[in-house]
Amino acid sequence: MDEAIDWIRRMPQADGMKQDIEIRPLFEMDDFGETLTPELRTQEERQRRASGDHPSR
């Protein structure tokens, strides 16, 4: 979180324009532990392939 805030502070700001920035955590499939069943893992991998975003990236 601290690193994300540091990067945002370095971002140039447009004069006179208010900016709202939202920081969200990212999760990996393994973060879900046992709740990620083999069926859900297969479904996720299929959706990634269909969108052109493969987990090996």
N, C-alpha and C positions, 0 to 999 in steps of 0.2 A: 504494500500500500504506500509506504514512504517513497519508494522508488517511482511509482506512478505519479505521485504528487510533485516530486522533484522535476519530472519530465514536463508536467503541465505548467509549472512555474517558468520553464524555459521557452514555452510556446509564445510566439509573437501575438500581441493583442491588437486588434483593429481599434483605432482611435475612436472613442466615444461610443463604442458598441459593447453592450452587455453580453457576456457569454456565460452559459451554464454548461458545466462539464460534469458528466456522470461517470464514475468509476465503478466497474462491475468485476466481480471475481470470475475467473475462468476455471472450468473444471475439466478433468480428464475422465474418460470412462472408468478407469480404475478407482477413482475417488468414490464411486458409488458402491463399492464392495459387493456383498452378496445380493444386493437388491437388483444388480444388473445381471439378469439371467442370461444364459447362452442365447435364448431366443431374441432378447432385446439387443444383445451385442451384435447378432447377425443382422437384425433390422437396421441398427445404426450404421454398420459397415455398408449395407446395401444402399442406404440413403446417401452416404458420403460418396460412394462410387457414382451414383446417379447424378449428384451435383458437381462431380469433378473434383471433389475435395477428399483425397484419400488420406487415411491416418498416417501413412508413411512419410508424409511431407514434413 
